[in-house]
Amino acid sequence: MIQLNSAASSLKQLQYKMDTIAHNLSNMDTTAYKRQDVLFSDALNNAMTMQAGRYEAGRQTPNGIRVGNGVINSGKATLNEQGSIKTTNRSYDIALMEKSIYFTVQAGGESYFTRSGNLDIYYDQTTDRNYLQSSGGARVLDVTGQPIQFDNDFSSLEITDQGIVIGRFKNPAKPAVAYSLDLTRIDRPSTLVESGNSRYQFVGNQAAMIGEGSYEQLIGGQRSNLVLQGAIEQSNVDLTSETAEMIATQRLIQSTSRALSFADDMRGLINTINR
């Protein structure tokens, strides 16, 4: 029974790993997507003690044999390596040049962190304003937590390496408007949960991370050379590595399925003997 449960548990978790690999491969062309890996840990062990006693003649095994119950999923890890930079020469596109830097967007009243820099200008008839937004429709925020927006005679956009967004207008006499992107350094990827559209929600302890220096809103000189206009960051998914991992996982699934079949055969044999 233990062997059957152990194999069934392991098989379920290996399938979860296959699903994660498939998710990585399907997002290989998604801007700034960060590949994920599954973390496993051993399930609770059972201690089996021989009834004949510790000093049974000829015994070679220890008194308390521990039999595993397979593995369990202990979470996903986001692998935060920098993706390659692709030049687009499009003024609304930006690439973040350090791996742990994120800017903030807002959608549905919720704030998210993202690195997906294929941005655009969207005109909202309700407010008669132009908003800077991500490809998923979320509005880009400045350091004050407000959407970056421009009057309806907006003409062109410049974004500096410090994340200063400068909007110019059709009337050359009208002064340009400048905003600072809300740039945050988060050195612990496990505190970010994927929310779709290359957006992440923060689930860590902000105060504790600020105290230890792993969470920081960037200001002043800390922002130098962080943003590149006219480029986007590609995903960090490597096709060769993911394919090799998929093949290895498939082989583990096959061997675990065989173990499950053997355990079932053994149970059938035991039932036959009992009769």
Phi and psi in degrees as GROMACS dihedral restraints (atoms count N, CA, C in turn):
[ dihedral_restraints ]
;  ai    aj    ak    al  type     phi  dphi    fc
    3     4     5     6     1   -62.4    20    10
    4     5     6     7     1   -44.5    20    10
    6     7     8     9     1   -62.3    20    10
    7     8     9    10     1   -37.6    20    10
    9    10    11    12     1   -65.9    20    10
   10    11    12    13     1   -46.1    20    10
   12    13    14    15     1   -65.4    20    10
   13    14    15    16     1   -38.9    20    10
   15    16    17    18     1   -63.2    20    10
   16    17    18    19     1   -45.8    20    10
   18    19    20    21     1   -66.1    20    10
   19    20    21    22     1   -41.1    20    10
   21    22    23    24     1   -63.9    20    10
   22    23    24    25     1   -41.9    20    10
   24    25    26    27     1   -63.5    20    10
   25    26    27    28     1   -45.5    20    10
   27    28    29    30     1   -64.1    20    10
   28    29    30    31     1   -39.8    20    10
   30    31    32    33     1   -62.8    20    10
   31    32    33    34     1   -41.4    20    10
   33    34    35    36     1   -62.8    20    10
   34    35    36    37     1   -42.4    20    10
   36    37    38    39     1   -72.2    20    10
   37    38    39    40     1   -34.5    20    10
   39    40    41    42     1   -65.5    20    10
   40    41    42    43     1   -36.0    20    10
   42    43    44    45     1   -64.7    20    10
   43    44    45    46     1   -36.1    20    10
   45    46    47    48     1   -63.7    20    10
   46    47    48    49     1   -37.9    20    10
   48    49    50    51     1   -65.9    20    10
   49    50    51    52     1   -40.1    20    10
   51    52    53    54     1   -61.7    20    10
   52    53    54    55     1   -40.3    20    10
   54    55    56    57     1   -62.4    20    10
   55    56    57    58     1   -38.3    20    10
   57    58    59    60     1   -67.0    20    10
   58    59    60    61     1   -41.6    20    10
   60    61    62    63     1   -62.4    20    10
   61    62    63    64     1   -43.0    20    10
   63    64    65    66     1   -62.0    20    10
   64    65    66    67     1   -38.2    20    10
   66    67    68    69     1   -63.7    20    10
   67    68    69    70     1   -41.8    20    10
   69    70    71    72     1   -61.3    20    10
   70    71    72    73     1   -47.2    20    10
   72    73    74    75     1   -64.9    20    10
   73    74    75    76     1   -37.3    20    10
   75    76    77    78     1   -69.8    20    10
   76    77    78    79     1   -19.7    20    10
   78    79    80    81     1  -106.2    20    10
   79    80    81    82     1    18.0    20    10
   81    82    83    84     1   -60.8    20    10
   82    83    84    85     1   -31.3    20    10
   84    85    86    87     1  -101.1    20    10
   85    86    87    88     1    11.3    20    10
   87    88    89    90     1   -82.8    20    10
   88    89    90    91     1   129.6    20    10
   90    91    92    93     1   -57.1    20    10
   91    92    93    94     1   125.0    20    10
   93    94    95    96     1    62.9    20    10
   94    95    96    97     1    16.6    20    10
   96    97    98    99     1   -65.0    20    10
   97    98    99   100     1   139.6    20    10
   99   100   101   102     1  -109.1    20    10
  100   101   102   103     1   123.7    20    10
  102   103   104   105     1   -65.9    20    10
  103   104   105   106     1   156.6    20    10
  105   106   107   108     1  -123.5    20    10
  106   107   108   109     1   154.8    20    10
  108   109   110   111     1  -133.1    20    10
  109   110   111   112     1   154.9    20    10
  111   112   113   114     1   -98.1    20    10
  112   113   114   115     1   135.2    20    10
  114   115   116   117     1  -100.2    20    10
  115   116   117   118     1   134.6    20    10
  117   118   119   120     1  -118.9    20    10
  118   119   120   121     1   153.8    20    10
  120   121   122   123     1  -142.4    20    10
  121   122   123   124     1   157.1    20    10
  123   124   125   126     1   -67.3    20    10
  124   125   126   127     1   139.6    20    10
  126   127   128   129     1   -73.3    20    10
  127   128   129   130     1   168.4    20    10
  129   130   131   132     1   -57.7    20    10
  130   131   132   133     1   133.9    20    10
  132   133   134   135     1   -88.2    20    10
  133   134   135   136     1   151.8    20    10
  135   136   137   138     1  -104.3    20    10
  136   137   138   139     1   133.2    20    10
  138   139   140   141     1   -94.1    20    10
  139   140   141   142     1   123.6    20    10
  141   142   143   144     1  -112.1    20    10
  142   143   144   145     1   116.3    20    10
  144   145   146   147     1  -103.0    20    10
  145   146   147   148     1   128.9    20    10
  147   148   149   150     1   -68.3    20    10
  148   149   150   151     1   131.4    20    10
  150   151   152   153     1   -73.0    20    10
  151   152   153   154     1   -20.8    20    10
  153   154   155   156     1   -73.9    20    10
  154   155   156   157     1   -11.8    20    10
  156   157   158   159     1   108.9    20    10
  157   158   159   160     1   162.0    20    10
  159   160   161   162     1   -68.3    20    10
  160   161   162   163     1   -31.0    20    10
  162   163   164   165     1  -105.9    20    10
  163   164   165   166     1    33.9    20    10
  165   166   167   168     1   -59.5    20    10
  166   167   168   169     1   134.6    20    10
  168   169   170   171     1   -62.1    20    10
  169   170   171   172     1   131.3    20    10
  171   172   173   174     1    80.4    20    10
  172   173   174   175     1     1.9    20    10
  174   175   176   177     1   -72.2    20    10
  175   176   177   178     1   133.5    20    10
  177   178   179   180     1  -111.0    20    10
  178   179   180   181     1   -19.2    20    10
  180   181   182   183     1   -90.6    20    10
  181   182   183   184     1   156.2    20    10
  183   184   185   186     1   -67.6    20    10
  184   185   186   187     1   163.7    20    10
  186   187   188   189     1   -66.5    20    10
  187   188   189   190     1   -38.0    20    10
  189   190   191   192     1  -110.6    20    10
  190   191   192   193     1    89.0    20    10
  192   193   194   195     1   -75.2    20    10
  193   194   195   196     1   130.8    20    10
  195   196   197   198     1  -104.3    20    10
  196   197   198   199     1   120.9    20    10
  198   199   200   201     1  -108.6    20    10
  199   200   201   202     1   123.6    20    10
  201   202   203   204     1   -74.1    20    10
  202   203   204   205     1   161.4    20    10
  204   205   206   207     1  -116.9    20    10
  205   206   207   208     1    33.9    20    10
  207   208   209   210     1    85.9    20    10
  208   209   210   211     1  -155.2    20    10
  210   211   212   213     1  -125.3    20    10
  211   212   213   214     1   161.0    20    10
  213   214   215   216     1  -129.5    20    10
  214   215   216   217     1   154.7    20    10
  216   217   218   219     1   -78.7    20    10
  217   218   219   220     1   121.3    20    10
  219   220   221   222     1  -104.6    20    10
  220   221   222   223     1    16.9    20    10
  222   223   224   225     1   122.9    20    10
  223   224   225   226     1   175.0    20    10
  225   226   227   228     1  -109.4    20    10
  226   227   228   229     1   147.1    20    10
  228   229   230   231     1  -114.2    20    10
  229   230   231   232     1   127.2    20    10
  231   232   233   234     1   -86.9    20    10
  232   233   234   235     1   122.8    20    10
  234   235   236   237     1   -93.2    20    10
  235   236   237   238     1   113.5    20    10
  237   238   239   240     1   -96.7    20    10
  238   239   240   241     1    25.5    20    10
  240   241   242   243     1   -64.1    20    10
  241   242   243   244     1   150.6    20    10
  243   244   245   246     1   -67.9    20    10
  244   245   246   247     1   133.6    20    10
  246   247   248   249     1   -82.9    20    10
  247   248   249   250     1   164.4    20    10
  249   250   251   252     1   -69.2    20    10
  250   251   252   253     1   153.2    20    10
  252   253   254   255     1   -98.8    20    10
  253   254   255   256     1   128.7    20    10
  255   256   257   258     1  -113.4    20    10
  256   257   258   259     1   124.0    20    10
  258   259   260   261     1   -77.7    20    10
  259   260   261   262     1   130.1    20    10
  261   262   263   264     1  -115.5    20    10
  262   263   264   265     1   -20.5    20    10
  264   265   266   267     1    58.2    20    10
  265   266   267   268     1    26.9    20    10
  267   268   269   270     1  -105.8    20    10
  268   269   270   271     1   125.9    20    10
  270   271   272   273     1   -65.8    20    10
  271   272   273   274     1   -22.3    20    10
  273   274   275   276     1   -86.8    20    10
  274   275   276   277     1   -10.3    20    10
  276   277   278   279     1   -86.9    20    10
  277   278   279   280     1   141.1    20    10
  279   280   281   282     1  -136.5    20    10
  280   281   282   283     1   150.3    20    10
  282   283   284   285     1  -124.4    20    10
  283   284   285   286     1   133.8    20    10
  285   286   287   288     1   -86.9    20    10
  286   287   288   289     1   131.9    20    10
  288   289   290   291     1   -96.5    20    10
  289   290   291   292     1     1.5    20    10
  291   292   293   294     1  -126.6    20    10
  292   293   294   295     1   143.0    20    10
  294   295   296   297     1   -68.5    20    10
  295   296   297   298     1   -24.8    20    10
  297   298   299   300     1  -102.5    20    10
  298   299   300   301     1    12.8    20    10
  300   301   302   303     1   -97.6    20    10
  301   302   303   304     1   137.3    20    10
  303   304   305   306     1  -133.1    20    10
  304   305   306   307     1   152.5    20    10
  306   307   308   309     1  -111.8    20    10
  307   308   309   310     1   166.8    20    10
  309   310   311   312     1  -107.9    20    10
  310   311   312   313     1   137.3    20    10
  312   313   314   315     1  -129.0    20    10
  313   314   315   316     1   165.5    20    10
  315   316   317   318     1  -131.6    20    10
  316   317   318   319     1   132.5    20    10
  318   319   320   321     1  -146.6    20    10
  319   320   321   322     1   133.0    20    10
  321   322   323   324     1    59.6    20    10
  322   323   324   325     1    29.4    20    10
  324   325   326   327     1    81.1    20    10
  325   326   327   328     1    -1.6    20    10
  327   328   329   330     1  -108.2    20    10
  328   329   330   331     1   145.7    20    10
  330   331   332   333     1   -97.9    20    10
  331   332   333   334     1   142.3    20    10
  333   334   335   336     1  -135.5    20    10
  334   335   336   337     1   158.2    20    10
  336   337   338   339     1  -101.0    20    10
  337   338   339   340     1   144.6    20    10
  339   340   341   342     1  -153.0    20    10
  340   341   342   343     1   161.6    20    10
  342   343   344   345     1  -120.9    20    10
  343   344   345   346     1     2.3    20    10
  345   346   347   348     1   -75.3    20    10
  346   347   348   349     1   106.1    20    10
  348   349   350   351     1  -101.1    20    10
  349   350   351   352     1    16.3    20    10
  351   352   353   354     1   -83.2    20    10
  352   353   354   355     1    86.2    20    10
  354   355   356   357     1   -95.2    20    10
  355   356   357   358     1   171.3    20    10
  357   358   359   360     1  -157.9    20    10
  358   359   360   361     1   167.5    20    10
  360   361   362   363     1  -103.0    20    10
  361   362   363   364     1   128.4    20    10
  363   364   365   366     1  -120.2    20    10
  364   365   366   367     1   127.9    20    10
  366   367   368   369     1   -90.6    20    10
  367   368   369   370     1   125.3    20    10
  369   370   371   372     1  -103.8    20    10
  370   371   372   373     1   112.1    20    10
  372   373   374   375     1   -64.8    20    10
  373   374   375   376     1   -30.2    20    10
  375   376   377   378     1   -62.7    20    10
  376   377   378   379     1   -42.6    20    10
  378   379   380   381     1  -101.6    20    10
  379   380   381   382     1    -7.5    20    10
  381   382   383   384     1    56.4    20    10
  382   383   384   385     1    41.7    20    10
  384   385   386   387     1  -131.9    20    10
  385   386   387   388     1   155.4    20    10
  387   388   389   390     1  -101.4    20    10
  388   389   390   391     1   128.7    20    10
  390   391   392   393     1  -115.0    20    10
  391   392   393   394     1   140.0    20    10
  393   394   395   396     1   -82.6    20    10
  394   395   396   397     1   124.1    20    10
  396   397   398   399     1  -140.3    20    10
  397   398   399   400     1   162.0    20    10
  399   400   401   402     1   -83.2    20    10
  400   401   402   403     1   172.3    20    10
  402   403   404   405     1   -63.5    20    10
  403   404   405   406     1   -24.5    20    10
  405   406   407   408     1   -85.2    20    10
  406   407   408   409     1     3.2    20    10
  408   409   410   411     1    91.9    20    10
  409   410   411   412     1     3.8    20    10
  411   412   413   414     1   -83.8    20    10
  412   413   414   415     1   141.0    20    10
  414   415   416   417     1   -83.2    20    10
  415   416   417   418     1   136.7    20    10
  417   418   419   420     1   -79.4    20    10
  418   419   420   421     1   135.3    20    10
  420   421   422   423     1  -103.1    20    10
  421   422   423   424     1   153.6    20    10
  423   424   425   426     1   -96.2    20    10
  424   425   426   427     1  -175.1    20    10
  426   427   428   429     1   -66.0    20    10
  427   428   429   430     1   -17.1    20    10
  429   430   431   432     1   -89.1    20    10
  430   431   432   433     1    -1.2    20    10
  432   433   434   435     1    84.5    20    10
  433   434   435   436     1    12.9    20    10
  435   436   437   438     1  -104.3    20    10
  436   437   438   439     1   148.1    20    10
  438   439   440   441     1   -61.9    20    10
  439   440   441   442     1   140.6    20    10
  441   442   443   444     1   -77.4    20    10
  442   443   444   445     1   120.5    20    10
  444   445   446   447     1  -143.4    20    10
  445   446   447   448     1   157.6    20    10
  447   448   449   450     1  -138.7    20    10
  448   449   450   451     1   159.5    20    10
  450   451   452   453     1   -62.8    20    10
  451   452   453   454     1   167.1    20    10
  453   454   455   456     1   -72.3    20    10
  454   455   456   457     1    -8.5    20    10
  456   457   458   459     1   -98.6    20    10
  457   458   459   460     1    26.9    20    10
  459   460   461   462     1   -55.8    20    10
  460   461   462   463     1   142.5    20    10
  462   463   464   465     1  -121.9    20    10
  463   464   465   466     1   -52.7    20    10
  465   466   467   468     1  -149.1    20    10
  466   467   468   469     1   165.0    20    10
  468   469   470   471     1  -131.1    20    10
  469   470   471   472     1   136.8    20    10
  471   472   473   474     1  -126.4    20    10
  472   473   474   475     1   135.9    20    10
  474   475   476   477     1  -126.2    20    10
  475   476   477   478     1   119.6    20    10
  477   478   479   480     1   -82.6    20    10
  478   479   480   481     1   172.4    20    10
  480   481   482   483     1   -68.9    20    10
  481   482   483   484     1   -13.8    20    10
  483   484   485   486     1   -93.5    20    10
  484   485   486   487     1     3.0    20    10
  486   487   488   489     1    81.5    20    10
  487   488   489   490     1    22.9    20    10
  489   490   491   492     1   -87.2    20    10
  490   491   492   493     1   120.8    20    10
  492   493   494   495     1   -97.7    20    10
  493   494   495   496     1   116.7    20    10
  495   496   497   498     1  -113.7    20    10
  496   497   498   499     1   119.1    20    10
  498   499   500   501     1  -104.4    20    10
  499   500   501   502     1   131.0    20    10
  501   502   503   504     1  -114.4    20    10
  502   503   504   505     1   161.0    20    10
  504   505   506   507     1  -120.6    20    10
  505   506   507   508     1   164.9    20    10
  507   508   509   510     1   -63.0    20    10
  508   509   510   511     1   -33.7    20    10
  510   511   512   513     1   -83.3    20    10
  511   512   513   514     1   108.5    20    10
  513   514   515   516     1   -62.0    20    10
  514   515   516   517     1   -19.4    20    10
  516   517   518   519     1   -80.4    20    10
  517   518   519   520     1   -13.4    20    10
  519   520   521   522     1   -81.4    20    10
  520   521   522   523     1   128.2    20    10
  522   523   524   525     1   -62.8    20    10
  523   524   525   526     1   144.0    20    10
  525   526   527   528     1   -68.0    20    10
  526   527   528   529     1   154.3    20    10
  528   529   530   531     1  -113.1    20    10
  529   530   531   532     1   134.8    20    10
  531   532   533   534     1  -123.0    20    10
  532   533   534   535     1   139.6    20    10
  534   535   536   537     1  -129.3    20    10
  535   536   537   538     1   155.8    20    10
  537   538   539   540     1  -107.1    20    10
  538   539   540   541     1   123.3    20    10
  540   541   542   543     1   -58.4    20    10
  541   542   543   544     1   143.0    20    10
  543   544   545   546     1   -80.6    20    10
  544   545   546   547     1    93.8    20    10
  546   547   548   549     1   -99.4    20    10
  547   548   549   550     1   130.2    20    10
  549   550   551   552     1  -131.0    20    10
  550   551   552   553     1   136.2    20    10
  552   553   554   555     1   -98.3    20    10
  553   554   555   556     1   122.6    20    10
  555   556   557   558     1  -124.8    20    10
  556   557   558   559     1   107.1    20    10
  558   559   560   561     1   -88.2    20    10
  559   560   561   562     1     0.3    20    10
  561   562   563   564     1  -121.9    20    10
  562   563   564   565     1    91.5    20    10
  564   565   566   567     1   -59.9    20    10
  565   566   567   568     1   -24.0    20    10
  567   568   569   570     1   -65.3    20    10
  568   569   570   571     1   -14.5    20    10
  570   571   572   573     1   -87.4    20    10
  571   572   573   574     1     2.2    20    10
  573   574   575   576     1  -112.9    20    10
  574   575   576   577     1   130.4    20    10
  576   577   578   579     1  -112.0    20    10
  577   578   579   580     1   128.6    20    10
  579   580   581   582     1   -63.3    20    10
  580   581   582   583     1   133.6    20    10
  582   583   584   585     1  -123.4    20    10
  583   584   585   586     1    13.5    20    10
  585   586   587   588     1    89.6    20    10
  586   587   588   589     1   155.7    20    10
  588   589   590   591     1    57.6    20    10
  589   590   591   592     1    34.2    20    10
  591   592   593   594     1    59.0    20    10
  592   593   594   595     1    28.4    20    10
  594   595   596   597     1  -109.1    20    10
  595   596   597   598     1   151.0    20    10
  597   598   599   600     1  -132.1    20    10
  598   599   600   601     1   143.1    20    10
  600   601   602   603     1  -100.6    20    10
  601   602   603   604     1   141.4    20    10
  603   604   605   606     1   -86.5    20    10
  604   605   606   607     1   126.1    20    10
  606   607   608   609     1  -122.6    20    10
  607   608   609   610     1    11.0    20    10
  609   610   611   612     1   -86.8    20    10
  610   611   612   613     1   179.9    20    10
  612   613   614   615     1   -90.5    20    10
  613   614   615   616     1    99.4    20    10
  615   616   617   618     1   -59.9    20    10
  616   617   618   619     1   -45.6    20    10
  618   619   620   621     1   -61.8    20    10
  619   620   621   622     1   -44.1    20    10
  621   622   623   624     1   -65.7    20    10
  622   623   624   625     1   -40.3    20    10
  624   625   626   627     1   -70.6    20    10
  625   626   627   628     1   -34.4    20    10
  627   628   629   630     1   -63.3    20    10
  628   629   630   631     1   -41.0    20    10
  630   631   632   633     1   -62.7    20    10
  631   632   633   634     1   -36.9    20    10
  633   634   635   636     1   -91.1    20    10
  634   635   636   637     1    -3.5    20    10
  636   637   638   639     1    85.8    20    10
  637   638   639   640     1    14.5    20    10
  639   640   641   642     1   -99.5    20    10
  640   641   642   643     1     0.8    20    10
  642   643   644   645     1  -138.4    20    10
  643   644   645   646     1   124.6    20    10
  645   646   647   648     1  -154.1    20    10
  646   647   648   649     1   126.0    20    10
  648   649   650   651     1   -82.0    20    10
  649   650   651   652     1   124.4    20    10
  651   652   653   654     1   -86.7    20    10
  652   653   654   655     1   133.5    20    10
  654   655   656   657     1  -136.7    20    10
  655   656   657   658     1   161.9    20    10
  657   658   659   660     1    54.7    20    10
  658   659   660   661     1  -131.5    20    10
  660   661   662   663     1   -67.4    20    10
  661   662   663   664     1   -14.0    20    10
  663   664   665   666     1   -69.5    20    10
  664   665   666   667     1   -12.9    20    10
  666   667   668   669     1   -96.7    20    10
  667   668   669   670     1     4.5    20    10
  669   670   671   672     1   -66.4    20    10
  670   671   672   673     1   136.3    20    10
  672   673   674   675     1    57.1    20    10
  673   674   675   676     1    35.7    20    10
  675   676   677   678     1   -99.1    20    10
  676   677   678   679     1   -23.1    20    10
  678   679   680   681     1  -125.0    20    10
  679   680   681   682     1   134.4    20    10
  681   682   683   684     1  -119.7    20    10
  682   683   684   685     1   117.8    20    10
  684   685   686   687     1   -80.7    20    10
  685   686   687   688     1   148.3    20    10
  687   688   689   690     1    79.2    20    10
  688   689   690   691     1    23.9    20    10
  690   691   692   693     1  -152.3    20    10
  691   692   693   694     1   161.8    20    10
  693   694   695   696     1  -133.8    20    10
  694   695   696   697     1   154.8    20    10
  696   697   698   699     1   -89.9    20    10
  697   698   699   700     1   130.0    20    10
  699   700   701   702     1   -84.2    20    10
  700   701   702   703     1   170.4    20    10
  702   703   704   705     1   -66.9    20    10
  703   704   705   706     1   158.7    20    10
  705   706   707   708     1   -98.5    20    10
  706   707   708   709     1    20.6    20    10
  708   709   710   711     1   -79.1    20    10
  709   710   711   712     1   126.1    20    10
  711   712   713   714     1  -102.6    20    10
  712   713   714   715     1   118.1    20    10
  714   715   716   717     1   -59.5    20    10
  715   716   717   718     1   -42.4    20    10
  717   718   719   720     1   -64.2    20    10
  718   719   720   721     1   -45.8    20    10
  720   721   722   723     1   -65.3    20    10
  721   722   723   724     1   -42.6    20    10
  723   724   725   726     1   -67.2    20    10
  724   725   726   727     1   -37.2    20    10
  726   727   728   729     1   -66.3    20    10
  727   728   729   730     1   -42.5    20    10
  729   730   731   732     1   -63.3    20    10
  730   731   732   733     1   -39.6    20    10
  732   733   734   735     1   -67.0    20    10
  733   734   735   736     1   -36.7    20    10
  735   736   737   738     1   -65.4    20    10
  736   737   738   739     1   -42.0    20    10
  738   739   740   741     1   -64.3    20    10
  739   740   741   742     1   -43.5    20    10
  741   742   743   744     1   -63.1    20    10
  742   743   744   745     1   -39.9    20    10
  744   745   746   747     1   -68.5    20    10
  745   746   747   748     1   -38.5    20    10
  747   748   749   750     1   -60.7    20    10
  748   749   750   751     1   -39.7    20    10
  750   751   752   753     1   -66.8    20    10
  751   752   753   754     1   -38.0    20    10
  753   754   755   756     1   -64.7    20    10
  754   755   756   757     1   -39.2    20    10
  756   757   758   759     1   -62.2    20    10
  757   758   759   760     1   -41.5    20    10
  759   760   761   762     1   -63.4    20    10
  760   761   762   763     1   -45.8    20    10
  762   763   764   765     1   -68.0    20    10
  763   764   765   766     1   -36.5    20    10
  765   766   767   768     1   -69.1    20    10
  766   767   768   769     1   -37.9    20    10
  768   769   770   771     1   -62.6    20    10
  769   770   771   772     1   -38.1    20    10
  771   772   773   774     1   -65.8    20    10
  772   773   774   775     1   -40.4    20    10
  774   775   776   777     1   -63.2    20    10
  775   776   777   778     1   -38.0    20    10
  777   778   779   780     1   -63.4    20    10
  778   779   780   781     1   -41.1    20    10
  780   781   782   783     1   -65.6    20    10
  781   782   783   784     1   -42.3    20    10
  783   784   785   786     1   -62.2    20    10
  784   785   786   787     1   -41.9    20    10
  786   787   788   789     1   -63.3    20    10
  787   788   789   790     1   -38.9    20    10
  789   790   791   792     1   -66.1    20    10
  790   791   792   793     1   -39.7    20    10
  792   793   794   795     1   -63.2    20    10
  793   794   795   796     1   -39.8    20    10
  795   796   797   798     1   -64.1    20    10
  796   797   798   799     1   -41.2    20    10
  798   799   800   801     1   -62.7    20    10
  799   800   801   802     1   -39.7    20    10
  801   802   803   804     1   -64.2    20    10
  802   803   804   805     1   -38.4    20    10
  804   805   806   807     1   -65.2    20    10
  805   806   807   808     1   -41.6    20    10
  807   808   809   810     1   -63.6    20    10
  808   809   810   811     1   -43.1    20    10
  810   811   812   813     1   -62.4    20    10
  811   812   813   814     1   -36.2    20    10
  813   814   815   816     1   -67.1    20    10
  814   815   816   817     1   -41.7    20    10
  816   817   818   819     1   -64.2    20    10
  817   818   819   820     1   -39.6    20    10
  819   820   821   822     1   -62.8    20    10
  820   821   822   823     1   -31.3    20    10
